[in-house]
Amino acid sequence: MVSQPALPRQDAPAHWGIALADWQDENFPLRDQRLVSLDNFLIDPDHAILQASLQKFAKITPQYPGLRAALDPVVCHAWLTQLGPLLDQWFGGTGRPWAMQAWYSLVTTPREALAPMQRLPHVDGTDPQQIAMMLYLHRTGHGGTAFFRHRTTGLASISTQDFPRYAASVKADYQRTGMPPAAYPTDGAPHFERIHVAEGRFNRAVFYRGNILHSGVIDNDAPLSADPREGRLTINAFFRPAPG
C-alpha cells in the first residue's frame, strides 16, 4: 500500500467539500457496464490545485506515465461519507462499506519515452468490484478518458477468467504487426477500437469499473508539464468493498 502523507496543518476537510447533484449516466455502448459523470464535483477546485502544488510528487508505479502524490486519507474518509450510498446505487452494494485510495496524478512522460505497455489501452485490474474515479483538474489541451474494445477477442472488460485469453491474443497481435510507435493511444488502431470518450471537462469526475479497457486522452503534440498548476492534473481514486 502506498504511504499517504498528511495534508499541511492549515488544510481541513471543510475545504474539500463535494457537490453530488449534477450526476448523470453517460450513453455508454456497453450494456452491462455503467459510466457515471458528475460535474462541479469540488466546491472549491482551486483549493485542490493549490494543495497539489504543495505536494512532493514521485513516480510510484511503472504502469503510470507520470508522477503521483497521495491524497490525504482524512479527505478520502470525508468523501466516502457522501459517495458511499451513490456507489451502492450506481454499481450495486455488497452490504459492506467502501474503502478508498486516491492520488493527485500528473501525466509527464513524453511520447518518445513511453514503455510498450504505456502505448496500449489498459485495465486497472480484473476485479469488477473495483470502481475507478477520474477527477479532471486541468485546463490544458489534453482530454479525458477513452474506452476501448480489443478487436481480436471482442473484449472491452477483462475478468480474471478472460485475462489469459486476452493476454495471449494481444501478444500474438503485436508479434504479427510489431509494437505501435511510441505515442499515447488515440483511436486504438490497429488492434483496439475506441468505443467511447469521457470528456475531461474541468472539475468533472467520472466513475466506472476499473476492469474496462481505457486510456487517458493525451495530445501527443502538446506539452506535459510537471507543475500541477499547468499540467494535466487529475485526482485518481479506487473504491473497493472493505474486507468483511
C-alpha positions as CSV (number, residue, x, y, z in Angstrom):
1,M,0.0,0.0,0.0
2,V,1.3,3.4,-0.9
3,S,2.0,5.6,2.1
4,Q,-0.2,8.7,2.4
5,P,1.3,11.8,4.0
6,A,-0.9,14.2,5.9
7,L,-2.0,17.4,4.4
8,P,-0.5,20.6,5.7
9,R,-1.9,21.5,9.1
10,Q,-3.8,24.6,7.9
11,D,-5.8,22.4,5.4
12,A,-9.0,20.9,6.6
13,P,-11.7,18.6,5.2
14,A,-14.1,21.6,5.1
15,H,-12.0,22.9,2.2
16,W,-12.6,19.7,0.3
17,G,-16.4,19.8,0.1
18,I,-18.1,18.0,-2.8
19,A,-21.4,18.5,-4.6
20,L,-23.2,15.4,-5.9
21,A,-26.3,16.8,-7.5
22,D,-25.1,17.1,-11.1
23,W,-24.5,13.4,-11.9
24,Q,-25.7,11.6,-15.0
25,D,-25.4,8.3,-16.8
26,E,-23.3,8.7,-19.9
27,N,-24.6,7.0,-23.1
28,F,-22.1,4.1,-22.7
29,P,-22.1,1.5,-25.5
30,L,-21.5,-1.5,-23.2
31,R,-24.9,-2.7,-22.0
32,D,-23.5,-4.5,-19.0
33,Q,-21.4,-1.5,-17.8
34,R,-22.1,1.9,-16.4
35,L,-20.2,5.2,-16.7
36,V,-21.3,8.0,-14.4
37,S,-20.2,11.6,-14.8
38,L,-20.5,14.2,-12.2
39,D,-20.0,17.9,-13.0
40,N,-18.9,20.6,-10.5
41,F,-17.6,17.8,-8.2
42,L,-15.4,20.0,-5.9
43,I,-17.0,23.1,-4.3
44,D,-13.5,24.7,-4.4
45,P,-11.4,23.1,-7.1
46,D,-8.8,25.8,-7.0
47,H,-8.1,24.7,-3.4
48,A,-7.3,21.2,-4.6
49,I,-4.9,22.6,-7.2
50,L,-3.2,24.7,-4.6
51,Q,-2.8,21.7,-2.3
52,A,-1.4,19.7,-5.3
53,S,1.2,22.3,-5.8
54,L,2.5,21.8,-2.2
55,Q,2.9,18.0,-2.6
56,K,6.1,16.0,-3.3
57,F,5.2,14.1,-6.5
58,A,7.1,10.9,-7.3
59,K,7.0,8.0,-9.8
60,I,5.1,5.4,-7.9
61,T,4.4,2.6,-10.4
62,P,5.9,1.6,-13.7
63,Q,2.5,1.5,-15.4
64,Y,1.5,5.1,-14.9
65,P,3.3,7.5,-17.3
66,G,3.9,10.3,-14.8
67,L,4.0,11.4,-11.2
68,R,1.7,10.9,-8.2
69,A,1.2,12.1,-4.7
70,A,-1.2,10.5,-2.3
71,L,-4.4,12.3,-1.2
72,D,-4.8,12.5,2.5
73,P,-6.9,9.7,3.9
74,V,-8.9,12.2,6.0
75,V,-10.2,13.7,2.8
76,C,-11.0,10.2,1.4
77,H,-13.0,9.4,4.5
78,A,-14.9,12.7,4.2
79,W,-15.8,12.0,0.6
80,L,-16.8,8.4,1.3
81,T,-19.4,9.5,3.7
82,Q,-21.2,11.1,0.8
83,L,-20.1,8.9,-2.1
84,G,-20.7,5.5,-0.5
85,P,-24.5,5.5,-1.0
86,L,-24.1,6.7,-4.5
87,L,-21.6,4.0,-5.3
88,D,-24.1,1.4,-4.0
89,Q,-26.8,2.9,-6.2
90,W,-24.6,3.1,-9.3
91,F,-22.7,-0.1,-9.1
92,G,-24.5,-2.3,-6.6
93,G,-23.7,-2.7,-3.0
94,T,-22.2,-5.6,-1.2
95,G,-23.5,-4.8,2.3
96,R,-20.0,-3.7,3.3
97,P,-18.7,-0.1,3.4
98,W,-16.4,1.1,0.7
99,A,-12.6,1.6,1.1
100,M,-10.8,4.3,-0.9
101,Q,-7.3,5.2,-2.0
102,A,-6.6,8.3,-4.1
103,W,-3.7,10.2,-5.6
104,Y,-3.0,13.5,-7.3
105,S,-1.7,12.5,-10.7
106,L,0.2,14.3,-13.5
107,V,0.9,12.7,-16.9
108,T,4.5,13.8,-17.6
109,T,6.2,11.2,-19.8
110,P,7.0,12.4,-23.3
111,R,5.7,10.2,-26.0
112,E,9.2,9.1,-27.1
113,A,9.9,7.8,-23.6
114,L,6.8,5.6,-23.3
115,A,7.3,2.0,-22.4
116,P,5.5,-0.5,-24.7
117,M,2.7,-1.2,-22.2
118,Q,2.0,2.5,-21.9
119,R,1.2,2.7,-25.6
120,L,-1.8,0.4,-25.3
121,P,-5.2,0.7,-23.5
122,H,-5.1,-0.9,-20.1
123,V,-7.2,-2.1,-17.2
124,D,-6.7,-1.2,-13.5
125,G,-7.3,-4.8,-12.5
126,T,-9.6,-7.7,-13.2
127,D,-11.9,-7.3,-10.2
128,P,-15.3,-5.9,-11.4
129,Q,-16.0,-4.7,-7.8
130,Q,-13.1,-2.1,-8.1
131,I,-14.5,1.2,-9.1
132,A,-12.3,3.9,-10.6
133,M,-12.8,7.7,-10.4
134,M,-11.1,10.3,-12.5
135,L,-11.5,13.9,-11.4
136,Y,-10.1,16.3,-14.1
137,L,-8.5,19.4,-12.6
138,H,-6.7,20.8,-15.6
139,R,-7.4,23.3,-18.4
140,T,-4.9,22.0,-20.8
141,G,-5.3,20.8,-24.4
142,H,-5.4,17.3,-23.1
143,G,-8.6,15.4,-22.8
144,G,-10.4,12.9,-20.5
145,T,-10.6,9.2,-20.7
146,A,-11.2,6.9,-23.7
147,F,-12.6,3.4,-23.6
148,F,-11.8,0.5,-26.0
149,R,-12.7,-2.9,-27.3
150,H,-10.0,-5.4,-28.3
151,R,-10.8,-6.4,-31.8
152,T,-9.5,-9.9,-31.9
153,T,-11.3,-11.1,-28.8
154,G,-14.1,-8.7,-28.8
155,L,-13.5,-7.9,-25.1
156,A,-14.0,-4.5,-23.6
157,S,-13.8,-5.5,-20.0
158,I,-11.3,-8.1,-18.7
159,S,-12.3,-10.6,-15.9
160,T,-9.9,-12.9,-14.1
161,Q,-11.2,-15.7,-16.3
162,D,-10.7,-13.6,-19.5
163,F,-7.2,-12.4,-18.8
164,P,-5.2,-15.4,-20.0
165,R,-7.0,-15.5,-23.3
166,Y,-6.8,-11.7,-23.7
167,A,-3.1,-11.5,-22.8
168,A,-2.2,-14.3,-25.3
169,S,-4.2,-12.7,-28.0
170,V,-2.6,-9.2,-27.5
171,K,0.8,-10.8,-27.6
172,A,0.0,-12.6,-30.8
173,D,-1.4,-9.4,-32.3
174,Y,1.8,-7.5,-31.8
175,Q,4.1,-10.3,-32.7
176,R,2.3,-10.2,-36.0
177,T,2.4,-6.4,-36.6
178,G,5.1,-5.1,-34.3
179,M,4.6,-2.7,-31.4
180,P,2.9,0.6,-32.1
181,P,5.0,3.7,-32.4
182,A,6.0,5.5,-29.2
183,A,2.8,7.5,-28.6
184,Y,-0.2,7.7,-26.3
185,P,-3.2,5.6,-27.6
186,T,-5.6,7.7,-29.6
187,D,-8.1,5.6,-31.7
188,G,-6.5,2.3,-30.6
189,A,-5.7,1.2,-34.1
190,P,-4.9,-1.4,-35.3
191,H,-5.8,-3.8,-32.6
192,F,-8.3,-1.8,-30.4
193,E,-11.4,0.1,-31.3
194,R,-12.3,3.2,-29.4
195,I,-15.9,2.9,-28.3
196,H,-16.4,6.0,-26.1
197,V,-14.7,9.1,-24.8
198,A,-15.5,10.7,-21.4
199,E,-14.8,14.4,-21.8
200,G,-12.2,15.8,-19.5
201,R,-14.2,18.9,-18.5
202,F,-12.7,20.9,-15.6
203,N,-14.0,19.7,-12.2
204,R,-15.8,16.7,-13.7
205,A,-15.5,13.3,-12.1
206,V,-16.2,10.1,-13.9
207,F,-16.8,6.7,-12.3
208,Y,-16.5,3.3,-14.0
209,R,-15.4,-0.2,-13.3
210,G,-11.7,-0.4,-13.4
211,N,-11.6,-3.6,-15.5
212,I,-12.9,-1.8,-18.6
213,L,-10.1,-1.2,-21.2
214,H,-9.3,2.5,-21.1
215,S,-6.6,5.2,-21.5
216,G,-6.1,8.8,-20.8
217,V,-6.8,11.1,-23.8
218,I,-3.3,12.7,-24.2
219,D,-2.4,15.0,-27.1
220,N,0.8,13.6,-28.4
221,D,1.9,17.0,-29.7
222,A,1.1,19.1,-26.6
223,P,3.4,19.8,-23.6
224,L,3.2,17.7,-20.4
225,S,4.1,20.0,-17.5
226,A,5.1,18.6,-14.1
227,D,3.7,21.8,-12.5
228,P,0.2,20.9,-11.0
229,R,-1.0,24.4,-11.9
230,E,-0.1,24.0,-15.6
231,G,-0.1,20.2,-16.3
232,R,-2.7,17.5,-16.8
233,L,-3.7,17.3,-13.1
234,T,-6.2,14.7,-12.1
235,I,-7.2,13.0,-8.8
236,N,-7.4,9.3,-9.4
237,A,-9.2,7.1,-6.9
238,F,-10.1,3.4,-6.5
239,F,-13.0,2.2,-4.4
240,R,-13.4,-1.4,-3.3
241,P,-15.7,-3.1,-0.7
242,A,-13.9,-3.1,2.6
243,P,-12.8,-6.6,3.7
244,G,-15.6,-8.4,5.5
